[in-house]
Amino acid sequence: MPAKRALSLWFPRLGAESVLRKMGASGQGLALVMVADSGQMQVVASASVAASQLGVQPGQPLRDAQAICPDLVTRTQAPGEMQAVLALLQRWATRFSPWVAAQPPDALMLDITGCAHLFGGEQAMASQIQADCARHGLSLQYGIADTPGAAWALARFGGQGAGPVGPSGQVVLQEARATRARAAPARRGWARSTSGPAAPPAGGGAIAPPGGSFQALAGLPIAALRLDPAITEGLARLGLRQVGDLVDRPRAGLARRFGPELLLRLDQALGAVPEPISPAQPQPVLATRLTFPDPIGLPEDIAEGAQRLVQRLCSLLQQRGQGARVLRLQAFRADGTAAALPLVLAQAMADPARIWPLLALRLPGLEPGYGIDVLRLAVVQAEVLPQRQHAGHAVAGQAAQGRAAGQAALEDLIGRLGARLGPQAVTRLHPVDTHIPEKEAQPRVAAFCTEAGAWPQPPRPRPLLLCPRPEPLTAPALPQLPDRFRWRRRSHVVAHARGPERIAPEWWLDDPQWRSGTRDYWDITTQDGLRLWVFFAHGGALSAGWFCHGSFA
């Protein structure tokens, strides 16, 4: 059985170089940095090669980086952006090993046991990986060893010595305590941090021979063990600056002073404690395609091909017990271009008789161009279909079937409207647990709005129409209901009234519409037959008075 071998791939400039790759030729030689928030200041998360050559390093405050390079180009690092880029690299790395684990935010770990000979050996494999990364404009540092911990250390510290470490975590050149505060950093303003090395200007790596992990790690700095910076600084104050300095030390004393993390990381790097590589579970691709011997362009041919794809895809979904929520139909034209039609369903479904009419409504928007060679239908978002339980009683079963048919008809209607108007244009009201009248119903996108159940019953009937803003009434500013008032340039006489119903504002929210304070609502009917919902505002931040909030018919 071959010995275990691990390969660590570190992309020190992944954030900046992914942006430069999108910019194309305009980003060549650009001093660009990715900026992230760290506490109450902005720091450099990733720097391009041009920015690193000017002295800008990751972890540096942005104001210091701009002082070094006034022409520095900055980009804000969006949440989840690095995860998406790293996921693409993880898929690419599976060509070298099926066992690939992501190490956010900028590294991969591969189990290459029994894989290197397929590429001509470990050195040839590493050279091919470097060539692929260079072709795509990505800097790479790699390390190969018996354990993931040793490979991680070689990828970041391979070929570097261990210098003295100051209290701030920087490597300094002086040994005397009095000169450490004035020590010049190894590079312009910034040096290697104990939490990670500075990004090198060019790619490289190191390979430890089988069984030679200790010899490869002995001369590396303590930070190569993936320790907390506080532990690294504490060890440096004791004169322990290299991994080899820890091997002969009493383990009980180290564990008592620095905790179990130090010995765990050391044993993992040397192979005394196993550290498995856990790759992400591959997501199944639910898609089907249809290739034509000759390009097609007639609407009838496109519809026939799309209908066949729907039948195939629904069969795959039914086998997995899933339903499609979002679909995408892709058409690859003969001239090398492509077009896509998204379809958002109101509910996860796997019935071709329900999906195909909705997709057919979108097909007129598909432009064939010079002809379509390939049609591909893929599931962008899938959900597990709930298992339906049949009712034991015949009447109950028929009632359940009727409710299911009504729900399916509503979902199909929402899907048809969404296919014509767009899914965001079709909304439905969703109940909200509140006593504020204008907040009891909230509009939501119907395609993504789950059934909310029964609506809560208010203590008093609510009007059919609510005014966008309460309209003032001309009446005495007294809490007693007036016999007559003036509203919308007309005088009205109260014939019947029921109330009051007191509603107080939500004290935990500052709503400008409710700064008038507590309200007493009345359901009144005028002699003209108008049934209005009026209230008296007792006055909070505003003046007291009478207002109309809606009408019942």
C-alpha positions as semicolon CSV with decimal commas, in nm:
position;residue;x (nm);y (nm);z (nm)
1;M;0,000;0,000;0,000
2;P;0,152;0,337;-0,098
3;A;0,232;0,586;0,173
4;K;-0,012;0,868;0,231
5;R;0,075;1,188;0,046
6;A;-0,095;1,527;0,070
7;L;-0,069;1,828;-0,162
8;S;-0,149;2,179;-0,036
9;L;-0,230;2,449;-0,293
10;W;-0,219;2,807;-0,166
11;F;-0,332;3,097;-0,381
12;P;-0,189;3,399;-0,194
13;R;-0,339;3,657;-0,430
14;L;-0,665;3,482;-0,516
15;G;-0,898;3,776;-0,447
16;A;-0,701;4,038;-0,641
17;E;-0,610;3,809;-0,931
18;S;-0,969;3,690;-0,976
19;V;-1,070;4,055;-1,026
20;L;-0,779;4,121;-1,264
21;R;-0,875;3,813;-1,464
22;K;-1,224;3,957;-1,519
23;M;-1,074;4,290;-1,626
24;G;-0,870;4,122;-1,899
25;A;-0,599;4,322;-2,075
26;S;-0,692;4,643;-1,891
27;G;-0,578;4,489;-1,561
28;Q;-0,227;4,397;-1,672
29;G;0,031;4,542;-1,432
30;L;-0,237;4,713;-1,220
31;A;-0,161;4,772;-0,850
32;L;-0,490;4,641;-0,709
33;V;-0,590;4,528;-0,362
34;M;-0,903;4,371;-0,218
35;V;-1,025;4,548;0,096
36;A;-1,202;4,385;0,391
37;D;-1,333;4,521;0,721
38;S;-1,136;4,427;1,032
39;G;-1,289;4,577;1,343
40;Q;-1,321;4,951;1,290
41;M;-1,071;4,982;1,006
42;Q;-1,018;4,852;0,654
43;V;-0,728;4,620;0,581
44;V;-0,576;4,470;0,269
45;A;-0,720;4,121;0,216
46;S;-0,535;4,042;-0,108
47;A;-0,283;4,228;-0,323
48;S;-0,175;4,189;-0,685
49;V;0,184;4,128;-0,791
50;A;0,233;4,495;-0,882
51;A;0,101;4,606;-0,543
52;S;0,324;4,356;-0,359
53;Q;0,631;4,479;-0,542
54;L;0,555;4,830;-0,411
55;G;0,545;4,701;-0,051
56;V;0,172;4,641;-0,001
57;Q;0,102;4,321;0,190
58;P;-0,213;4,138;0,312
59;G;-0,319;4,239;0,661
60;Q;-0,183;4,591;0,619
61;P;-0,418;4,881;0,706
62;L;-0,554;5,041;0,394
63;R;-0,437;5,388;0,496
64;D;-0,077;5,262;0,522
65;A;-0,103;5,088;0,185
66;Q;-0,232;5,407;0,021
67;A;0,052;5,603;0,180
68;I;0,302;5,364;0,018
69;C;0,119;5,360;-0,317
70;P;-0,102;5,668;-0,378
71;D;-0,226;5,523;-0,711
72;L;-0,350;5,204;-0,546
73;V;-0,674;5,064;-0,696
74;T;-0,909;4,921;-0,432
75;R;-1,201;4,683;-0,459
76;T;-1,435;4,577;-0,178
77;Q;-1,443;4,205;-0,115
78;A;-1,806;4,096;-0,138
79;P;-1,936;3,831;0,104
80;G;-1,934;3,488;-0,057
81;E;-1,724;3,600;-0,354
82;M;-1,414;3,409;-0,245
83;Q;-1,618;3,097;-0,169
84;A;-1,752;3,095;-0,525
85;V;-1,403;3,131;-0,675
86;L;-1,265;2,862;-0,444
87;A;-1,549;2,628;-0,544
88;L;-1,450;2,663;-0,910
89;L;-1,088;2,586;-0,824
90;Q;-1,202;2,283;-0,626
91;R;-1,380;2,145;-0,932
92;W;-1,070;2,211;-1,144
93;A;-0,843;2,033;-0,894
94;T;-1,043;1,708;-0,923
95;R;-0,856;1,638;-1,247
96;F;-0,548;1,565;-1,032
97;S;-0,716;1,384;-0,742
98;P;-1,075;1,285;-0,661
99;W;-1,015;1,379;-0,295
100;V;-1,008;1,762;-0,281
101;A;-1,100;1,969;0,023
102;A;-1,143;2,345;0,028
103;Q;-0,963;2,547;0,294
104;P;-1,123;2,893;0,288
105;P;-1,045;3,155;0,196
106;D;-0,762;3,080;-0,048
107;A;-0,632;2,721;-0,031
108;L;-0,705;2,362;-0,133
109;M;-0,586;2,033;0,018
110;L;-0,555;1,724;-0,205
111;D;-0,498;1,360;-0,112
112;I;-0,269;1,248;-0,396
113;T;-0,197;0,900;-0,264
114;G;-0,155;0,679;-0,570
115;C;-0,224;0,965;-0,813
116;A;0,117;1,122;-0,879
117;H;0,244;0,845;-1,109
118;L;-0,037;0,924;-1,353
119;F;0,130;1,259;-1,422
120;G;0,490;1,143;-1,420
121;G;0,562;1,186;-1,049
122;E;0,500;1,448;-0,782
123;Q;0,732;1,708;-0,933
124;A;0,571;1,670;-1,276
125;M;0,224;1,696;-1,123
126;A;0,321;2,013;-0,936
127;S;0,472;2,162;-1,253
128;Q;0,154;2,093;-1,448
129;I;-0,058;2,252;-1,175
130;Q;0,165;2,558;-1,176
131;A;0,145;2,583;-1,555
132;D;-0,237;2,568;-1,543
133;C;-0,251;2,840;-1,277
134;A;-0,005;3,062;-1,464
135;R;-0,212;3,027;-1,780
136;H;-0,516;3,159;-1,590
137;G;-0,321;3,437;-1,417
138;L;-0,315;3,286;-1,066
139;S;-0,017;3,282;-0,831
140;L;0,042;2,948;-0,660
141;Q;0,249;2,812;-0,372
142;Y;0,240;2,435;-0,317
143;G;0,367;2,185;-0,065
144;I;0,377;1,804;-0,078
145;A;0,435;1,590;0,234
146;D;0,310;1,285;0,420
147;T;0,056;1,481;0,625
148;P;-0,182;1,771;0,549
149;G;-0,022;1,975;0,826
150;A;0,328;1,936;0,683
151;A;0,203;2,010;0,329
152;W;0,029;2,324;0,456
153;A;0,351;2,441;0,623
154;L;0,569;2,377;0,316
155;A;0,327;2,561;0,088
156;R;0,351;2,878;0,297
157;F;0,695;2,859;0,457
158;G;0,893;2,628;0,229
159;G;1,244;2,765;0,177
160;Q;1,210;3,030;0,452
161;G;1,408;3,047;0,772
162;A;1,279;3,135;1,113
163;G;1,377;3,476;1,238
164;P;1,318;3,627;1,580
165;V;0,957;3,723;1,649
166;G;0,864;4,044;1,827
167;P;0,567;4,103;2,057
168;S;0,363;4,243;1,768
169;G;0,399;3,921;1,571
170;Q;0,652;4,054;1,318
171;V;0,982;3,893;1,236
172;V;1,263;4,130;1,336
173;L;1,635;4,114;1,280
174;Q;1,764;4,215;1,625
175;E;1,781;3,999;1,936
176;A;1,815;4,264;2,206
177;R;1,495;4,362;2,386
178;A;1,583;4,730;2,369
179;T;1,618;4,725;1,990
180;R;1,313;4,517;1,902
181;A;1,078;4,816;1,908
182;R;1,300;5,003;1,660
183;A;1,377;4,703;1,445
184;A;1,335;4,759;1,073
185;P;1,093;4,511;0,920
186;A;1,222;4,273;0,661
187;R;1,029;4,448;0,380
188;R;0,905;4,807;0,334
189;G;0,693;4,868;0,643
190;W;0,575;4,507;0,673
191;A;0,733;4,167;0,731
192;R;0,626;3,812;0,780
193;S;0,355;3,775;1,038
194;T;0,333;3,482;1,273
195;S;-0,017;3,411;1,146
196;G;0,107;3,366;0,788
197;P;0,389;3,463;0,558
198;A;0,390;3,758;0,327
199;A;0,272;3,678;-0,024
200;P;0,580;3,591;-0,233
201;P;0,636;3,775;-0,559
202;A;0,652;3,455;-0,764
203;G;0,508;3,104;-0,739
204;G;0,701;2,813;-0,596
205;G;0,678;2,524;-0,357
206;A;0,854;2,249;-0,168
207;I;0,831;1,870;-0,166
208;A;0,923;1,659;0,136
209;P;1,032;1,302;0,051
210;P;0,827;1,016;0,197
211;G;0,911;0,980;0,565
212;G;1,095;1,312;0,571
213;S;0,831;1,539;0,721
214;F;1,033;1,612;1,037
215;Q;1,346;1,705;0,844
216;A;1,140;1,935;0,621
217;L;0,963;2,104;0,915
218;A;1,250;2,131;1,164
219;G;1,388;2,455;1,024
220;L;1,054;2,625;0,962
221;P;0,912;2,894;1,197
222;I;0,663;2,804;1,467
223;A;0,385;2,974;1,267
224;A;0,404;2,682;1,020
225;L;0,211;2,471;1,273
226;R;-0,113;2,675;1,219
227;L;-0,108;2,810;1,576
228;D;-0,278;3,110;1,724
229;P;-0,051;3,419;1,700
230;A;-0,057;3,457;2,080
231;I;0,090;3,107;2,120
232;T;0,357;3,178;1,859
233;E;0,460;3,501;2,033
234;G;0,470;3,326;2,372
235;L;0,698;3,056;2,235
236;A;0,922;3,320;2,074
237;R;0,966;3,495;2,409
238;L;1,098;3,165;2,544
239;G;1,345;3,136;2,255
240;L;1,147;2,865;2,072
241;R;1,129;2,990;1,715
242;Q;1,159;2,676;1,500
243;V;0,949;2,361;1,483
244;G;1,255;2,153;1,568
245;D;1,288;2,336;1,900
246;L;0,964;2,181;2,024
247;V;1,036;1,815;1,963
248;D;1,273;1,758;2,257
249;R;1,088;1,980;2,503
250;P;0,880;1,831;2,788
251;R;0,529;1,793;2,653
252;A;0,357;1,829;2,989
253;G;0,505;2,173;3,048
254;L;0,416;2,293;2,697
255;A;0,058;2,170;2,731
256;R;0,020;2,326;3,076
257;R;0,144;2,666;2,960
258;F;0,008;2,690;2,604
259;G;-0,285;2,450;2,603
260;P;-0,354;2,131;2,402
261;E;-0,362;2,308;2,063
262;L;0,017;2,331;2,043
263;L;0,079;1,958;2,088
264;L;-0,216;1,865;1,864
265;R;-0,086;2,071;1,572
266;L;0,266;1,936;1,622
267;D;0,147;1,575;1,625
268;Q;-0,073;1,631;1,320
269;A;0,215;1,778;1,122
270;L;0,446;1,487;1,215
271;G;0,181;1,219;1,156
272;A;0,136;1,105;1,517
273;V;-0,230;1,213;1,510
274;P;-0,434;1,146;1,194
275;E;-0,583;1,445;1,012
276;P;-0,827;1,325;0,747
277;I;-0,903;1,528;0,437
278;S;-1,279;1,577;0,409
279;P;-1,381;1,682;0,058
280;A;-1,715;1,846;-0,010
281;Q;-1,991;1,615;-0,123
282;P;-2,036;1,663;-0,498
283;Q;-2,372;1,808;-0,589
284;P;-2,564;1,595;-0,839
285;V;-2,627;1,770;-1,170
286;L;-2,989;1,738;-1,277
287;A;-2,979;1,819;-1,647
288;T;-3,047;1,666;-1,984
289;R;-2,949;1,768;-2,335
290;L;-3,055;1,702;-2,693
291;T;-2,807;1,727;-2,982
292;F;-2,936;1,770;-3,335
293;P;-2,762;1,636;-3,650
294;D;-2,851;1,961;-3,830
295;P;-2,927;2,304;-3,680
296;I;-3,296;2,370;-3,615
297;G;-3,476;2,703;-3,618
298;L;-3,849;2,644;-3,666
299;P;-4,065;2,711;-3,356
300;E;-4,228;2,368;-3,396
301;D;-3,891;2,191;-3,389
302;I;-3,772;2,388;-3,086
303;A;-4,095;2,314;-2,901
304;E;-4,071;1,942;-2,982
305;G;-3,713;1,924;-2,856
306;A;-3,791;2,119;-2,538
307;Q;-4,090;1,894;-2,463
308;R;-3,871;1,584;-2,489
309;L;-3,623;1,741;-2,248
310;V;-3,900;1,811;-1,999
311;Q;-4,009;1,446;-2,010
312;R;-3,654;1,322;-1,948
313;L;-3,582;1,570;-1,670
314;C;-3,906;1,493;-1,487
315;S;-3,816;1,122;-1,494
316;L;-3,483;1,202;-1,325
317;L;-3,657;1,416;-1,065
318;Q;-3,916;1,152;-0,987
319;Q;-3,645;0,890;-0,938
320;R;-3,477;1,113;-0,679
321;G;-3,802;1,219;-0,511
322;Q;-3,732;1,584;-0,590
323;G;-3,912;1,866;-0,764
324;A;-3,777;2,150;-0,975
325;R;-3,824;2,502;-0,843
326;V;-3,607;2,693;-1,092
327;L;-3,524;2,566;-1,443
328;R;-3,299;2,699;-1,718
329;L;-3,333;2,611;-2,088
330;Q;-3,010;2,673;-2,279
331;A;-2,981;2,686;-2,656
332;F;-2,636;2,658;-2,817
333;R;-2,639;2,810;-3,165
334;A;-2,443;2,709;-3,472
335;D;-2,238;3,033;-3,468
336;G;-2,098;2,956;-3,122
337;T;-2,331;3,182;-2,924
338;A;-2,583;3,069;-2,665
339;A;-2,912;3,184;-2,516
340;A;-3,086;3,093;-2,192
341;L;-3,445;3,106;-2,069
342;P;-3,502;3,085;-1,690
343;L;-3,829;2,948;-1,554
344;V;-3,935;3,001;-1,192
345;L;-4,211;2,772;-1,066
346;A;-4,455;2,860;-0,790
347;Q;-4,395;2,525;-0,622
348;A;-4,147;2,242;-0,655
349;M;-4,292;1,996;-0,905
350;A;-4,187;1,702;-1,121
351;D;-4,500;1,660;-1,335
352;P;-4,424;1,716;-1,706
353;A;-4,791;1,794;-1,775
354;R;-4,764;2,096;-1,545
355;I;-4,410;2,211;-1,630
356;W;-4,435;2,196;-2,009
357;P;-4,720;2,452;-2,051
358;L;-4,524;2,700;-1,841
359;L;-4,206;2,646;-2,043
360;A;-4,398;2,673;-2,371
361;L;-4,501;3,027;-2,276
362;R;-4,133;3,128;-2,264
363;L;-4,022;2,965;-2,589
364;P;-4,122;3,258;-2,817
365;G;-3,848;3,460;-2,644
366;L;-3,579;3,214;-2,757
367;E;-3,401;3,350;-3,066
368;P;-3,263;3,063;-3,284
369;G;-3,026;3,285;-3,485
370;Y;-2,848;3,080;-3,753
371;G;-2,982;2,759;-3,603
372;I;-2,964;2,565;-3,276
373;D;-2,731;2,268;-3,244
374;V;-2,793;2,170;-2,881
375;L;-3,077;2,219;-2,632
376;R;-3,004;2,171;-2,262
377;L;-3,253;2,180;-1,975
378;A;-3,108;2,198;-1,624
379;V;-3,248;2,229;-1,272
380;V;-3,103;2,534;-1,104
381;Q;-3,287;2,482;-0,775
382;A;-3,450;2,160;-0,657
383;E;-3,646;2,071;-0,345
384;V;-3,754;1,745;-0,186
385;L;-4,116;1,666;-0,268
386;P;-4,330;1,594;0,041
387;Q;-4,468;1,246;0,069
388;R;-4,849;1,243;0,041
389;Q;-5,035;1,017;0,277
390;H;-5,365;0,875;0,154
391;A;-5,665;0,924;0,381
392;G;-5,830;0,613;0,518
393;H;-6,189;0,730;0,481
394;A;-6,335;0,770;0,132
395;V;-6,493;1,109;0,200
396;A;-6,175;1,242;0,362
397;G;-5,975;1,115;0,067
398;Q;-6,199;1,293;-0,181
399;A;-6,176;1,616;0,019
400;A;-5,797;1,592;0,029
401;Q;-5,786;1,533;-0,345
402;G;-6,007;1,839;-0,400
403;R;-5,780;2,059;-0,190
404;A;-5,473;1,926;-0,371
405;A;-5,634;1,994;-0,710
406;G;-5,721;2,351;-0,605
407;Q;-5,370;2,412;-0,477
408;A;-5,220;2,276;-0,800
409;A;-5,447;2,501;-1,008
410;L;-5,337;2,805;-0,807
411;E;-4,970;2,713;-0,848
412;D;-5,015;2,670;-1,223
413;L;-5,184;3,010;-1,243
414;I;-4,897;3,175;-1,055
415;G;-4,651;2,998;-1,285
416;R;-4,830;3,117;-1,602
417;L;-4,850;3,474;-1,481
418;G;-4,486;3,463;-1,376
419;A;-4,382;3,327;-1,714
420;R;-4,550;3,622;-1,888
421;L;-4,490;3,907;-1,643
422;G;-4,183;3,788;-1,456
423;P;-4,178;3,606;-1,120
424;Q;-4,118;3,927;-0,922
425;A;-4,431;4,093;-1,063
426;V;-4,675;3,835;-0,917
427;T;-4,729;3,891;-0,546
428;R;-4,969;3,774;-0,279
429;L;-5,055;3,904;0,065
430;H;-4,903;3,723;0,361
431;P;-5,044;3,759;0,715
432;V;-4,829;3,927;0,980
433;D;-4,876;3,885;1,353
434;T;-4,928;4,249;1,452
435;H;-5,206;4,470;1,588
436;I;-5,120;4,767;1,364
437;P;-5,390;4,774;1,090
438;E;-5,170;4,874;0,796
439;K;-4,909;4,607;0,882
440;E;-5,143;4,306;0,912
441;A;-5,077;4,203;0,548
442;Q;-4,739;4,208;0,375
443;P;-4,695;4,158;-0,003
444;R;-4,449;3,884;-0,101
445;V;-4,343;3,720;-0,425
446;A;-4,605;3,452;-0,489
447;A;-4,359;3,202;-0,640
448;F;-4,152;3,192;-0,319
449;C;-4,427;3,251;-0,065
450;T;-4,523;2,941;0,131
451;E;-4,878;2,890;0,251
452;A;-4,922;3,081;0,577
453;G;-5,236;2,908;0,703
454;A;-5,539;3,085;0,848
455;W;-5,540;3,462;0,884
456;P;-5,557;3,590;1,242
457;Q;-5,896;3,726;1,339
458;P;-5,889;4,090;1,458
459;P;-6,092;4,184;1,767
460;R;-6,315;4,413;1,556
461;P;-6,400;4,409;1,183
462;R;-6,148;4,582;0,960
463;P;-6,239;4,805;0,662
464;L;-6,214;4,682;0,305
465;L;-6,008;4,982;0,194
466;L;-5,735;5,152;0,397
467;C;-5,618;5,504;0,316
468;P;-5,246;5,523;0,227
469;R;-5,220;5,787;0,497
470;P;-5,490;5,882;0,750
471;E;-5,693;6,177;0,620
472;P;-5,774;6,454;0,868
473;L;-6,136;6,535;0,962
474;T;-6,263;6,882;1,045
475;A;-6,405;6,830;1,393
476;P;-6,337;6,951;1,749
477;A;-6,011;6,809;1,887
478;L;-6,189;6,634;2,174
479;P;-6,193;6,258;2,252
480;Q;-6,577;6,247;2,233
481;L;-6,714;6,131;1,895
482;P;-6,862;6,440;1,719
483;D;-7,217;6,439;1,584
484;R;-7,105;6,594;1,254
485;F;-6,771;6,645;1,079
486;R;-6,632;6,756;0,744
487;W;-6,432;6,519;0,523
488;R;-6,321;6,558;0,160
489;R;-6,498;6,895;0,127
490;R;-6,832;6,750;0,237
491;S;-7,021;6,763;0,565
492;H;-7,137;6,436;0,720
493;V;-7,372;6,356;1,006
494;V;-7,315;6,048;1,222
495;A;-7,615;5,816;1,221
496;H;-7,468;5,514;1,397
497;A;-7,137;5,448;1,574
498;R;-6,968;5,152;1,740
499;G;-6,653;5,177;1,945
500;P;-6,408;5,278;2,063
501;E;-6,125;5,029;1,997
502;R;-5,796;5,153;2,138
503;I;-5,476;5,069;1,944
504;A;-5,136;5,175;2,075
505;P;-4,821;5,207;1,859
506;E;-4,545;4,949;1,879
507;W;-4,317;5,092;2,145
508;W;-4,011;4,908;2,012
509;L;-4,039;5,073;1,666
510;D;-4,028;5,441;1,571
511;D;-4,296;5,461;1,303
512;P;-4,349;5,817;1,170
513;Q;-4,713;5,733;1,089
514;W;-4,782;5,659;1,457
515;R;-4,611;5,955;1,620
516;S;-4,959;6,089;1,696
517;G;-4,974;5,845;1,990
518;T;-5,255;5,615;2,101
519;R;-5,563;5,599;1,877
520;D;-5,931;5,532;1,955
521;Y;-6,102;5,380;1,649
522;W;-6,477;5,410;1,574
523;D;-6,688;5,226;1,316
524;I;-6,940;5,491;1,208
525;T;-7,222;5,508;0,954
526;T;-7,331;5,847;0,820
527;Q;-7,679;5,954;0,712
528;D;-7,558;5,934;0,349
529;G;-7,487;5,562;0,391
530;L;-7,106;5,587;0,418
531;R;-6,945;5,346;0,657
532;L;-6,609;5,486;0,768
533;W;-6,332;5,384;1,007
534;V;-6,226;5,697;1,197
535;F;-6,003;5,746;1,498
536;F;-5,906;6,009;1,749
537;A;-5,530;6,053;1,792
538;H;-5,450;6,152;2,149
539;G;-5,130;6,320;2,036
540;G;-4,772;6,214;2,099
541;A;-4,512;6,403;1,903
542;L;-4,792;6,560;1,694
543;S;-5,114;6,744;1,769
544;A;-5,432;6,559;1,867
545;G;-5,727;6,535;1,629
546;W;-5,972;6,323;1,429
547;F;-5,874;6,123;1,117
548;C;-6,032;5,881;0,869
549;H;-5,832;5,559;0,810
550;G;-6,055;5,365;0,570
551;S;-6,399;5,268;0,445
552;F;-6,588;4,940;0,473
553;A;-6,746;4,951;0,124
